[in-house]
Amino acid sequence: ARAMAGLDEVDNIIIVTLRQIGCNIPDGFSTLKSFTSEIVVEATSRCLKTIDEDVADLPNKLPANMSARFRACTALAEACKTLKYRAEIGYQTFLYPNDTDLRSLFMFLVERLPKESSEVTSEPLSSFALLRRAIGAEMVQRLAKAWIPRQVKSDSHFWPFRAALMKAPSGIGDLTMTLPKEKKQYFNGQNLNLLTSQPPVQQDVSASILENNAVEITAAQEWETEWNQLGLKSRLSAEDYRAKKKQNIQKKIANQLRASMQLTTGAAGFASDFQQLLGSFAGRETALGKGSRFTHAEKLQFAKDTDASGLLEERPPVETEEEEAEEG
């Protein structure tokens, strides 16, 4: 409750300051959640023009045309980046605003407004006003810095970031679905340990979870990119595309193995073992029956030996001159 009250107070300070520089904000608005895209564009533009007079060409109103809206919002985002605004900002910040991003943006801009534009009178500020200003300045400084875990700061003793391979059950991501009893028993620590128990060192649990999540996210992004660039063009379903891709990869590997086999001059026993390996990989009994130079040479040699032995057996005996004389 205190945190929400503090944020509402910060929003109130921002709104009062924006009204002082000429922003048309309705009286009923007390928090940044009520801001529309039109108000955000006007307030940002007026702040930028007050800070830097060289950006007078920035629009105060959001255009009606959609493409013009993108250009105007992109120009505002680039102007904020020129002022060294380090948080993430783009056209979506203005077209689809949320109070967290707006609070960070307007606190940054309000702190850079000239003093005479943000002060209505020269009367001394009360202690409450000074406290609000100090809180705002502190929040701006903290939001401008990148968040660093306490364990990795230079002045603390921290455990090195080491990740271990983790395995999680698949097909149980839907928490609303009731799991069968057999699946619960299978994943109840008997066949797959809990994530917190899988790393060999307890201090590596957080790093391992972060690393494995990053790997899964990266794989999903790579698949989405590949599907949008190549998969849709193939006019296949996602399952058929994956199956065809797997088949092509297996074919390339098999071709490489065949090429290596053709260069091998070892014994026939080695060739037979290699042939069985390739056959099991390709999903059939014989993968070198066709196109293997070694196998063809072996069969050809065997055929020549068989034909030669057959000819020797069937050749009639040659009669000598004495046997011919006796017959005559």
N, C-alpha and C positions, 0 to 999 in steps of 0.2 A: 504494500500500500504506500509506503514511504517512497519507494522508487517511482511508482506511477505518479505520485504527487510531485516529485521532483521533475519528471519529464513534462508534466503539464505546466509547471512553472517556467521551464525553459521555453516551451512552445509559446507561452504568453509573452515572454520577453521578445522572442523573435517576431511575433505578430505586431507588437507595439512598435518595434523598430522599423518594420516594413511599412507600417502606416505612416511613420514619420517621414519616410523618403518618397511618399506619394503613391504607394500601392493601394489599389481599390479593393480592400478586404471587407466583406460584410461584417456588421457588428456582432452577429451571433457566432462568429467563428472564434473559438478559444483554443483549439488545438490544431496541429498540422494534419490530423486525419481528415479534416473537413476540406482540405485544399483540393481544388480541381486542377486539371491540366492548364486551363486558362490562367488561373491565379498563380500557379507555379511558374509559368512562362513569364508573366508580367513581373512578378517579384524578382525572379532571377535576372531578367533583363535590366530592371531598374537598379538593382544592386551592382551589376557589372558596369553600367554606365556611370554610376556614382563613384565607383572605385577608379575606373579608367575612362577618361573622356574619349579616347581613341576608338572605342567600340560603339560609336553612336549609331551604327547601321544595324544593330541587333533589333529584332522585332519585339514590340511590347505586347502584341496580341498573337494568338495562335491562328495561323491561316486556316481557311476552310478546306482547301485542297489537301489531300492526304500526302502527296509527294512533297508539297511545299511545307507541310508540317514536319516531315522527316528532316528536310534541309534546315529548317529553322531550329529545331531541337538539337540537331547535330552541331550547328554553329554555336549554340549556347553551351553545349558540353565542351567543345574545343576551347571556348573562351575561359571556362572554369579551369580547364587543364593548364592553360597559359598562366594562370595565377598560382600554379603549383598545387592544385587540389589533387591529392593523391588517392582518394577513395575511388572506387569504380563508378563511372558515370558515362552515360550515353543518351541517345534519344529516348530510350525507354524510361529514363529517370523522370522525364517531363511528360511523356505521353501516358505512362502507367505509374503514377507516383505512389509511394508508400511513406508512411510517417518516419520510419527509421532513416531512410536515405535522405528525405527532405530535411530532417533535423540536423544531420551531419552537414549537408550542403549549406543550409542557411546559417548555421553557427559559424561555418568557415567564412561565408560572405559577410556576415554582420561584423565579425571581428576585424575585417579589413576595410570597413566603411570609414570615411573620414570622421573625425570626432565631432566636427561641427554639424554633420548631417544626422548623427544619431543622438545628439543631445538637444532637447527642446529648450531648456533653460540653463543658465549658468549657476543656478542655485546649488548649494552643497548637497551631495547625495546622502541619503540616510544609510544607517548601518545595514538595513535590510536590502537596500538597492546595491550597496557595495558587495554584500554577500552573494546576491544573485549574479552580479557581474563576475565575481571571482569564480563562482561555480561554472558559469558559462565558459570562461576562459580556460579553466582546467579541463572541461569536457572536450573543448576544441583541440587542446594539445594531445589528450589521450586518444581521441578518435583519429588524429593525424598520424599516429604511430602504429606500426604493425604489432599485432599481438604476439608475444613470445611466451611460451610456457615457462613457469618458474624453474623447472628442472634444467633448462638449457641456458639459463642466464649465466654470465661469466662469474658472478659472485656467489654461486651456489654449487654444491656438490651434486652432480647429476649422473644418472646411469646412461651409458652410451645407447644410441638408437640402433637396436638390433631387432630384426624381424625373423620369425620362424614360420615355416609353412604350416598353414592351418586348414582343416577340412570341416566343412559344415554340411549338414544334410540338405538335399535339394528337394524341391517340390512341397515344402511345408511353409512357404512364405505367407500364405493366406491365414491370418490368425483367426478368422471367422469360421474356418473349416475345421470340423472335428477329425482328429487323426485316428486311424484304426489302432486297435490295441496292439497288433503285431508290430506296427511301425514304432509305436511308443516304446515297446520293449526293446526293439532293435537299437534305437537311439538313446536308450536310458543308461548310458555310461558303460554298457557291456561291449558294444562294438565301436562306439565313437565317443571319445571323451568330450567334456565340456570345453568351450573355447578357452576358458581361464585355466584349464589344466593341460592343454596341448603343448604350449611352449615349455622347453626344458627348464627355463629360468622364469620365475614369477614376474620379475621386473620387465620381461620382454612381452607381456601380454598386450599392453596398449600399443606398442610399436607394431606388433604382429597384426593386430586387428586393423590398424590404419593402413598398413602396407597391403594386406589382402583386399581390403575394400578398394584401395587405389588401383590394384591390378584388375579387379572386376569392372570398375568404372571405365578404365582405359580400354579393356577388351570390348565392352559394350559400345563405347564411342567409336572404336575402330570398325566394329561390325556395322554400325549404323552408317558410317561413311562409305564403307565398301558396298553396302546394300543400295544406298542412294546413287552411287556412281556406276556400279557394275550390275548389281542384282536386278534392279528394275529394268535395265536394258535387256536382260536375258529373257524377260517375260515368263520367268519361272516363279513358283512359290518359294518361300524362304526355305522350306524343308528340301525341296528338289534342288535348289541352288546349293545348299550345303552338301547334299549328297553328291552332286556333280563335281563340286570343288574337291571333296574328299577323294572321289574317284580319279580326278586328274592328278592330284598329288601322289596317290598310290601308283599311278601309271608312270609318272616321272621317276619315282624312286625305283620302280621295277626296271625301267629302262637303264638307269644308272647301274643297277646290280647286274643286268645282262651284259652291259658294256664291260664292267669289271671282270665278269666271268669269261668273256671272250679273250681277255688279255691274260688269263690265268693258264699256266702250262703245268699245273701240278698233276697229281695222280688222279685216277678215275674215282677213287674213294672220296677225295676232297670234292670233286665235281658233283658226285652224287649227293653228298651232304649239302653242298651249296644249292643244288637243284631242289632238294626238299625244303630248305629254308625259304627259297624264293617262291616255291609252290604254296607253302603255308601262308606266306605274306599276301600272295595274290588271291588266295581263297580257292585254289584248285590244286589238284595233285601234281601236275607238271606244268611248270611255267617256262621251261627251256625246250619244250618239244618242238617249238617252231622258232626258227630264226637263230638258234645257237650254233655257231660255227664249230664249236668243240664237239657238240653232240652229233652234228651231221658228219663231221670227219670220222668220229668213232664208229658211227653206223656204216659209213661207206667202207672203212677198212674191214669191218666185220663181214660185210657183204662180199668183198673181194676175196677174203680168205675162204669163205664158204664155197664160192663159185670155183675157186682153184682146186679145192679138195674134191669137189664133185666131178670135175673134169678128169682128175687123176683116177678116180674110181671107175668111171664109165669108159675109159680109153681101152680099146681091144689090144691084146698082147701082140707084139711084133714077132713074126715067124722068122727063124734063121734060115740060111741057105741050105743047110743039111736037111732041115725038116721039109723044105720045098722039094729037094731032090728025091727024098724018100717017097713023098706023095706022088711024084711024077713017075 
